[in-house]
Amino acid sequence: MTGTGTNINGVFGMGIVVTVMIAIAGCNQSGGKVAARTDSIPKGDTVMSCTSNLPSRFAATASTDSIVASGKSSYAGMVKIPGGDYQMGAADKDGRPDEYPQHPVHVDGFYMDATEVTNAQFMEFVKATGYVTTAERTPNWEELKKQLPSGTPKPADSLLVAASLVFTPPAKPVALNDVSQWWQWVKGADWKHPEGPASSIKGKENYPVVQVSWDDAMAYAKWAGKQLPTEAEWEWAARAGLTNQPFTWGSEAVEKGKPKANIWQGHFPDHNTATDGFARVAPVKSFAPNAYGLYDIAGNVWEWCADWYRSDYYTQATKKAVNPPGPSVGYDPDEPTVPKRVVRGGSFLCHASYCASYRVSARMKTSPDTGLEHTGFRCVKK
C-alpha cells in the first residue's frame, strides 16, 4: 500500500454534497457502523448489495461541458456486436433481487471496444484536452457550501483534498461487514497513481485506466466520438450469443480449467493466491476473449454503463424493450439520497464464494463521482 490513507470509518455526516460511494468488487457489505440488511439476500449469498450504506466524503465535481469531439473517431480497436433479442437478467437462482425478473429486450447492432480503455488511450485524451479527473480535483469549500444548509460547518481540511479509494488488504481474516478494513481514501491517488502517490502507470500503458469516475468516462467518450454502453447493450455483448448461460464463456465454473478472468483466488480480502497470474489489475488481453471478441468483459475492472440504477427497474418491464436507455432517474432504496449509475462485469476483487459478479447478469451501482482502483470502462459506437 502506498500513499497516505484516511480510514473511511471517519468520513460520515457530509450532508447533501456530491457523494463518493464504493462499487466494491468482491461485493463487500455495508461499511462503517451500519450493518447490511439480510432480509432479501438470496440463499447462499453473503450480501444484498455491494454498496449498502457506505461512507461518503466531499468530492469535487467534473464537467464535460468543455470537451469537444476530437474529430478522429474511428472503429479501430472495436468489434462489431450484432443486433438481436435476448432475455435480460438472471436465468438461475444465483442472482440478486435486482437481476429479476428476466424480461425480453431487443438491441440493435453496434461496435464496442474490444478492451477496456487503457492508460495510453486515456493519456492521449488528457494531453489533447487538458482534462482533470474527479480524483485530481481539490474540493472548493466556497462552492460546496452553496449546496449545503446555511450554517453547515466547514469540514476538516483533511477531507477537502484530492483523493481516491485504494484497496488495502488486511494482514489477517476480517469480518466482511466493515469495508474500511480493506479500503482507504488515499490523498494523491488518481488514474496516474492508482495505488497512491508513490505508484505509477509507467510501463503500464496497456493496462485499463482506473480511478476514473462516471463523469470522467463520459468526458473521454465524448472526446472519442463514442458513448458509454447502455446496460442492455453491455449484457447483450457479454452474453456473446449464448442463451441463459451464467458466464460470458458459458456454464463452466470459473475455478475449473485454465484461468478465464482476472478475479480473486484464496481467502477474501486478506489472502490472494493469484493463481490466475495477477494480484491486482491485469494488462488488457491477458485472458481469452468471448465469442464476440471482447476481452476482460468478466473480471479485471468494473465497467461504467450509461444507465441510472434502480433496484426495481426490471420489475417495471411489461413488454419487450427496444434499445432501452435505462430509467430516467436513479434510485437506490438502500441510500435514497444518493443517485447511482450502473457498473458491470466484476473486477480483480471478485471471489467465487463471496459474490461472483463476473456473471453476465450481475448488476452493481455507485455514484457517478466515484473513482476506485478497480473501476474503468469501455465505449461503444453506433
Secondary structure as UniProt FT lines:
FT   STRAND          4..7
FT   HELIX           8..10
FT   TURN            15..16
FT   TURN            25..26
FT   TURN            32..33
FT   TURN            39..40
FT   TURN            43..44
FT   TURN            50..53
FT   TURN            65..66
FT   TURN            76..77
FT   STRAND          78..81
FT   STRAND          84..88
FT   HELIX           97..99
FT   STRAND          103..107
FT   STRAND          110..113
FT   HELIX           119..129
FT   HELIX           134..136
FT   HELIX           141..144
FT   HELIX           145..147
FT   TURN            150..151
FT   HELIX           157..159
FT   STRAND          163..167
FT   TURN            176..177
FT   HELIX           179..181
FT   STRAND          183..187
FT   TURN            191..192
FT   TURN            194..195
FT   TURN            197..198
FT   TURN            202..203
FT   TURN            205..206
FT   HELIX           214..224
FT   HELIX           231..239
FT   TURN            240..241
FT   TURN            248..249
FT   TURN            254..255
FT   STRAND          266..267
FT   TURN            268..270
FT   STRAND          271..272
FT   TURN            275..276
FT   TURN            284..285
FT   TURN            291..292
FT   STRAND          302..308
FT   TURN            311..313
FT   HELIX           314..316
FT   STRAND          321..322
FT   TURN            333..334
FT   TURN            336..337
FT   STRAND          341..344
FT   TURN            348..349
FT   TURN            352..355
FT   TURN            357..358
FT   TURN            360..361
FT   STRAND          364..366
FT   TURN            368..369
FT   TURN            373..374
FT   STRAND          375..376
FT   STRAND          380..381
//
